[in-house]
Amino acid sequence: MAGRLKAWFWSESFWLPHNVSWEDLRNSEAVTFPQASDLYLAFPLALAIFVVRQLFERFVAKPFAIYLNIQARRFTTAVPHAALENIFKTVTKRPDSARIKGYSKQLDLDVRTIEHWFRQRRNQEKPSLVTKFSESLWRFCFYFGIFCFGLQYLWKTPWLWDTKHCWYNYPYQPLTAGLFWYYIVELAFYWSLMFSQFVDIKRKDFVIMLVHHLATVSLVSFSYVTNMVRVGTLVLCLHDAADFLLETAKMANYAKFQKLCDTMFALFGLVFISTRLVLYPLWILNSTMFESWEIVGPYPSWWVFNPLLLLLQVLHAIWSYLIFCIAFKAFAKGKVSKDERSDVESSSEDEISEQEELCKKAPYNTNTTNGHLKN
């Protein structure tokens, strides 16, 4: 049964161009082609990357953040309140206005006091600036390193200068050691991001990033197996071009180097827009959709790869909108304020009196059942 399912999933008539079989792409002494079994190496490598990241953030990034005098932002601690704490943990962290009014009547607390309590309690769970800086420094090092490696490798290849070389003699294009490691390391990194995303700093674009990682892992994996690695390297390098600039801007923001932050963010926006809204559709999508059709011809999996690549373009447009939002606010305020994806909330100055009210009325012995308050 498993053998039949595997044969059905990896059907030659679906994944490969007409009159090409998996047997034609077997390794020999004369030539090496990508093999599906190579993808297994990405999983232990992803684990190794995750371990290296933990060590790097702890022993390199965090001391460097302290050296730069980056202080963890201190939020006002929410006054302990058993009933509200139970609601926060079991019902909702963001109650709507109707629920807040209900809680106000049951607990004999002012609506605004409850709103501020939930805001303070949410902020308590936000990561410190040191944690954010450490994550950004790790990502900067990886993105910058892999971008430099990819660029120096692709600089010597013919398909960087003429994308039609991605399709000449396809799929009988040999796999070099540089191509192999570039692809597998990138795949391993995205697998590590896929899993670490659930424990990393949560941002508003969590779902978008999850979709992005799923689409990227799928594209990298299937393009490797079908030996579409030439155009794949162009996609990877193009995406890495702007990422390390964003991490630089974020680190400068955490370290309060405002001019450097504004400069790097402007540079990031310029590179992001030019690579993902201009070069990506005109260079990459043009090659995968039109040049491949002209040289190789369409086949069933062609209709899988191109929709996934188009999905990435949609995500590029969404992120570009977020960049424009930040840029507009920066223009209005004269500086880059904060990441639009951040969930940190501010509190008003008059919370001190409201905290005193909570201290007086905090019912530490309040009982709850299934998240609903008892009278």
C-alpha positions in Angstrom: 0.0 0.0 0.0 2.8 2.4 1.0 4.7 1.5 -2.2 1.7 2.2 -4.3 1.0 5.5 -2.6 4.7 6.5 -3.1 4.6 5.5 -6.7 1.4 7.5 -7.2 2.8 10.6 -5.5 6.1 10.6 -7.4 4.5 9.8 -10.7 6.9 10.6 -13.5 4.1 11.7 -15.8 3.3 14.4 -13.3 6.6 15.7 -12.0 8.8 15.4 -15.0 8.7 16.7 -18.6 7.4 14.3 -21.3 9.5 11.3 -22.1 11.7 11.7 -19.0 11.8 9.1 -16.2 13.3 9.0 -12.7 15.7 6.3 -14.0 17.1 8.9 -16.4 18.1 11.1 -13.4 19.9 8.4 -11.5 23.4 9.2 -10.4 26.3 7.7 -12.3 30.1 7.9 -12.2 30.0 10.5 -15.0 27.2 12.8 -13.6 25.3 13.6 -10.4 21.7 14.6 -10.2 19.6 15.7 -7.2 18.0 12.7 -5.4 14.9 12.8 -3.2 16.9 11.0 -0.4 19.2 14.0 -0.2 16.4 16.0 1.4 16.6 13.9 4.6 19.9 15.6 5.3 18.0 18.9 5.9 16.4 17.6 9.1 19.5 16.9 11.2 21.0 20.0 9.7 18.0 22.0 10.7 18.4 20.7 14.3 22.1 21.6 14.2 21.2 25.1 13.0 18.7 25.5 15.8 21.3 24.4 18.4 23.9 26.7 17.0 21.3 29.5 17.1 20.7 28.9 20.8 24.4 29.0 21.6 25.0 32.0 19.4 22.1 34.0 21.0 23.2 33.1 24.5 27.0 33.5 24.3 27.5 36.0 21.5 24.3 38.0 20.8 23.2 38.7 24.4 26.7 39.8 25.6 26.9 42.1 22.5 23.5 43.6 23.3 24.7 44.3 26.9 27.9 45.8 25.5 25.7 48.2 23.4 23.8 49.1 26.6 20.5 47.7 25.3 18.1 47.8 28.2 15.2 45.5 28.5 12.0 47.6 28.3 10.2 47.5 31.7 6.5 47.4 31.6 4.3 48.1 34.5 3.4 44.8 36.2 -0.3 44.1 36.3 -1.7 44.0 39.9 -2.4 40.4 40.8 -6.1 39.6 40.4 -7.2 36.0 40.5 -10.4 36.4 38.6 -8.9 38.5 35.8 -5.8 36.2 35.7 -8.1 33.2 35.2 -9.9 34.9 32.3 -6.6 35.9 30.8 -5.3 32.3 30.8 -8.5 30.3 30.1 -10.9 32.6 28.2 -9.2 35.4 26.2 -6.2 37.7 26.3 -8.1 40.3 24.4 -11.7 40.6 25.6 -14.0 42.6 23.5 -16.0 45.6 24.8 -19.1 43.5 25.6 -17.1 41.1 27.8 -15.3 43.9 29.5 -18.6 45.5 30.5 -19.8 42.1 31.8 -16.6 41.7 33.9 -17.0 45.2 35.1 -20.4 44.5 36.6 -19.4 41.2 38.1 -16.1 42.4 39.7 -17.3 45.9 40.5 -14.4 47.5 38.6 -14.3 50.4 36.2 -14.3 49.4 32.5 -11.1 51.4 31.8 -9.4 49.7 34.8 -10.0 46.3 33.3 -8.9 47.4 29.9 -5.6 48.7 31.3 -5.1 45.5 33.4 -5.4 43.3 30.3 -3.0 45.6 28.4 -0.5 45.5 31.2 -0.8 41.7 31.4 -0.3 41.2 27.7 2.8 43.4 27.8 4.2 41.3 30.6 4.5 38.5 28.1 6.3 40.5 25.5 10.0 39.7 24.9 12.7 42.1 26.0 14.8 44.2 23.7 17.8 42.0 24.5 15.8 39.0 23.2 14.7 40.8 20.1 18.2 42.1 19.4 19.7 38.6 19.8 17.2 37.1 17.4 17.9 39.8 14.8 21.6 39.4 15.1 21.4 35.7 14.5 19.2 36.2 11.5 21.5 38.9 10.2 24.5 36.7 10.4 22.8 33.8 8.6 21.1 35.9 5.9 24.2 37.9 5.2 26.4 34.8 5.1 24.1 32.8 2.8 23.5 35.7 0.5 27.3 36.3 0.1 27.8 32.6 -0.6 25.0 32.4 -3.1 26.0 35.6 -4.9 29.7 34.6 -5.3 28.6 31.1 -6.5 26.0 32.4 -9.0 28.3 35.2 -10.3 30.2 32.5 -12.2 27.1 30.7 -13.6 25.6 31.4 -17.0 22.0 31.4 -15.7 22.5 34.4 -13.6 23.1 36.5 -16.7 20.7 34.6 -19.0 17.8 32.8 -17.3 17.2 30.7 -20.4 20.1 28.6 -19.3 17.8 27.4 -16.5 15.9 25.5 -19.1 18.4 24.5 -21.7 18.9 20.7 -21.6 16.5 20.5 -18.7 16.3 18.3 -16.6 19.6 16.7 -17.6 21.7 19.4 -15.7 24.4 18.1 -13.4 24.4 18.9 -9.7 27.6 20.5 -8.4 28.8 20.5 -4.8 28.1 24.2 -4.5 24.6 23.9 -5.7 23.9 20.9 -3.4 25.1 22.7 -0.2 23.5 26.0 -1.1 20.1 24.3 -1.5 20.3 21.9 1.4 21.5 24.6 3.9 18.7 27.0 2.8 16.1 24.2 3.1 17.4 23.3 6.6 17.3 26.9 7.7 13.7 27.3 6.6 12.8 24.0 8.3 14.4 25.4 11.5 12.3 28.6 11.1 9.2 26.5 10.5 9.5 24.9 13.9 11.1 27.8 15.9 8.4 30.1 14.7 6.1 28.7 17.4 8.5 29.6 20.2 10.0 32.8 18.7 8.7 36.3 19.1 5.0 36.4 18.0 4.1 39.1 15.6 0.9 40.1 13.7 2.1 38.4 10.5 2.5 35.0 12.2 0.0 33.4 9.8 1.5 35.1 6.7 5.0 33.9 7.8 3.8 30.4 8.4 2.3 30.3 4.9 5.5 31.8 3.5 7.6 29.1 5.2 5.3 26.3 4.0 5.4 27.6 0.4 9.2 28.1 0.6 9.9 24.6 2.0 7.5 23.1 -0.6 9.1 25.0 -3.5 12.7 24.2 -2.4 12.0 20.5 -1.8 10.0 19.8 -5.0 12.3 22.0 -7.2 15.3 20.1 -5.9 13.8 16.7 -6.6 12.8 17.7 -10.1 16.3 19.3 -10.7 14.9 22.8 -11.1 17.7 24.0 -8.9 19.1 26.6 -11.3 16.1 28.9 -11.2 15.7 27.9 -7.5 19.0 29.4 -6.6 18.0 32.7 -8.3 14.8 32.7 -6.2 16.7 32.0 -3.0 19.4 34.7 -3.6 16.8 37.3 -4.6 14.9 36.7 -1.3 18.1 36.9 0.8 19.1 40.2 -0.7 16.9 42.4 1.5 16.5 40.3 4.7 19.8 41.1 6.3 19.2 44.8 5.7 15.9 44.6 7.7 17.7 42.8 10.6 20.3 45.6 10.6 17.6 48.3 10.8 15.9 46.4 13.7 19.2 46.0 15.6 19.9 49.7 15.2 16.5 50.5 16.5 16.9 48.3 19.6 20.3 50.0 20.2 18.7 53.5 19.7 21.0 54.3 16.8 18.1 56.2 15.2 20.0 57.7 12.1 21.5 54.3 11.3 18.0 52.7 11.8 16.3 55.2 9.4 19.1 54.8 6.8 19.1 51.0 6.9 15.3 50.8 6.8 15.2 53.1 3.8 17.8 51.0 2.1 15.9 47.8 3.0 12.7 49.3 1.6 14.4 50.2 -1.7 16.0 46.8 -2.1 12.8 44.9 -1.0 10.6 46.8 -3.5 13.1 46.5 -6.3 13.8 42.8 -5.8 10.4 41.5 -4.9 8.0 43.7 -6.8 10.2 44.4 -9.8 12.9 41.8 -10.4 11.0 38.8 -9.0 8.0 39.1 -11.4 10.0 40.5 -14.4 13.0 38.2 -14.0 11.9 35.0 -12.1 8.2 34.7 -13.0 8.9 35.6 -16.6 11.5 32.7 -16.8 9.4 30.1 -15.0 6.1 30.9 -16.8 7.2 31.9 -20.3 10.8 30.9 -21.0 10.2 27.4 -19.6 7.0 27.1 -21.7 9.0 28.1 -24.8 12.0 25.8 -24.2 10.7 22.8 -22.2 7.0 23.0 -22.7 4.3 22.7 -20.0 3.7 19.5 -18.0 1.5 18.8 -15.0 3.9 19.9 -12.2 4.5 23.1 -14.1 1.0 24.1 -12.9 2.1 23.5 -9.3 5.3 25.4 -9.2 4.1 28.5 -10.8 1.0 29.0 -8.6 3.3 28.6 -5.5 5.7 31.2 -7.0 2.7 33.5 -7.6 1.6 32.9 -4.0 5.0 34.3 -2.9 4.3 37.3 -5.1 1.1 37.9 -3.2 2.9 37.7 0.1 5.5 40.2 -1.3 2.7 42.6 -2.0 1.3 42.3 1.6 4.7 42.9 3.1 5.3 45.8 0.8 2.1 47.4 2.1 3.4 47.0 5.7 6.7 48.6 4.6 4.8 51.6 3.1 2.8 51.9 6.4 6.0 52.2 8.4 7.6 54.5 5.9 4.5 56.8 5.9 4.6 56.9 9.7 8.4 57.6 9.7 7.9 60.4 7.2 5.2 61.9 9.5 7.2 61.5 12.7 10.6 62.1 11.3 11.9 58.6 12.3 11.1 54.9 12.0 8.8 54.2 15.0 8.4 50.5 15.3 7.8 47.3 13.4 4.2 47.2 12.2 4.1 43.6 13.2 4.9 44.3 16.8 2.2 43.7 19.4 3.7 45.8 22.2 1.0 48.1 23.6 1.4 51.3 25.5 -0.4 52.3 28.7 -1.6 55.7 29.8 -0.1 57.7 32.7 -3.2 57.5 34.9 -2.9 53.8 35.5 -1.4 54.3 38.9 -4.8 55.3 40.5 -6.4 52.4 38.6 -3.9 50.0 40.0 -4.7 51.2 43.5 -8.4 50.5 42.8 -7.5 47.0 41.7 -5.4 46.4 44.8 -8.3 47.4 47.0 -10.8 45.2 45.2 -8.6 42.3 44.0 -10.6 39.2 45.1 -7.8 36.6 45.5 -10.3 34.0 46.6 -12.7 34.4 43.6 -13.8 31.1 42.2 -14.3 30.4 38.5 -15.9 27.6 36.6 -15.0 26.9 32.9 -13.6 30.4 32.6 -16.9 32.2 33.6 -17.1 34.2 36.8 -19.4 33.2 39.6 -21.3 35.9 41.5 
